[in-house]
Amino acid sequence: MGIVVNSAFDAGNIDAVSAIDSDNIRLRIRKDHQSDFLQWFFFRVSGVRDRQCRFIIENASETTYPAGWENYHVATSNNLEYWYRTPTSYDNKTLSWSVTPKTDVIYFAYFAPYSLDRLANLLARCGCSNGVYVESLGQTLDGRELDYLRITSQQPTEPRHAKPQVWCVARQHPGESMASWWMEGWLLRLLDKNNAAARALRDLADINVVPNMNPDGSFRGHLRTNAAGVNLNREWAEPSLEKSPEVYLVQQRMRQTGVDLCIDVHGDEALPYNFIAGTEGVANWNDDRDRQLIAFKRTLAALNPDFQFDYGYPRNQPNSANLRFCSNSVANTYGCPAYTLEMPFKDAANRPMPDVGWSPERSMALGSSFVDAVYLAMSDQLIA
């Protein structure tokens, strides 16, 4: 039985250069469509039971973030349900790893993927809960719906601005699939009728959620761009229906609801930590906002020790904000706290779990913790 490498499925990305010898399976990652970004991969290999296999990604050094391969272990699964890590070696040119599968088929990915089918199931489940309204904001360039949830305890006749508005968006960069796992944890905790913090938050504020800002890029197996090769998190200053309808449509709804707190969920290829990047560079930043940011980080670290605030991006200098970024744009437009959450593709170095690294389960748990942190923020009970 021959070895077959395939990625012709949702989020798949790899080109097989050679798969004749099990100990020399050579691969290349494809670029995003109409873009030079490349790093995400997801593929299956069949015909490998009990065969010693060595996989080599030939163009690892040509990827967008080659530092991402340092201390990186590849996400591996035999059943697409449980993902574990396989150690890799990076020689500043190629990325390689070796396994002897006990199953006929094995899967490898840059991070555990989150399929559009799973998202559809999650949306259907959420839509059956009281006070949850699932809408389409419009269509993407590939004709997919841009799904949006409004979670509220208000009556339909009440004005939208009667309560504070919390916004949460994820997967602007489609290769950052940990953001979708985070979103599942966030939504399921929000809709847990037995959870006091979730009920209290829904009483305090309306929750507006776009669980996947970039379904086209997610399906195509892109790292950072949509169907037009556009990085959505660089489009917030001047989005267009022609290039970035996803941002255009979300901004349109934000103008209708207003924004009092915004969380934009991402992953970082190189840094092995969970952290928040603030918006200190916006023109309307002040001491109160700075205290809010510090308190939010401290609160979240106390709620979930997988989060930390010692490592992350440098603070922005005053009046240096790039308003093409989501968080900066929202903070500048609405004068509100706007946070970019970054999670690792590797492991959380402050609390490592080498067998699984940073995982779907840990991402979901962090999303769940944000319910408590946002509740405390909206009720002015953050740790000082």
Summary of the structure (lengths in Angstrom):
residues: 384
radius of gyration: 20.8
end to end distance: 62.9
largest distance: 66.2
contacts: 1330
relative contact order: 0.14
helix: 29%
strand: 24%
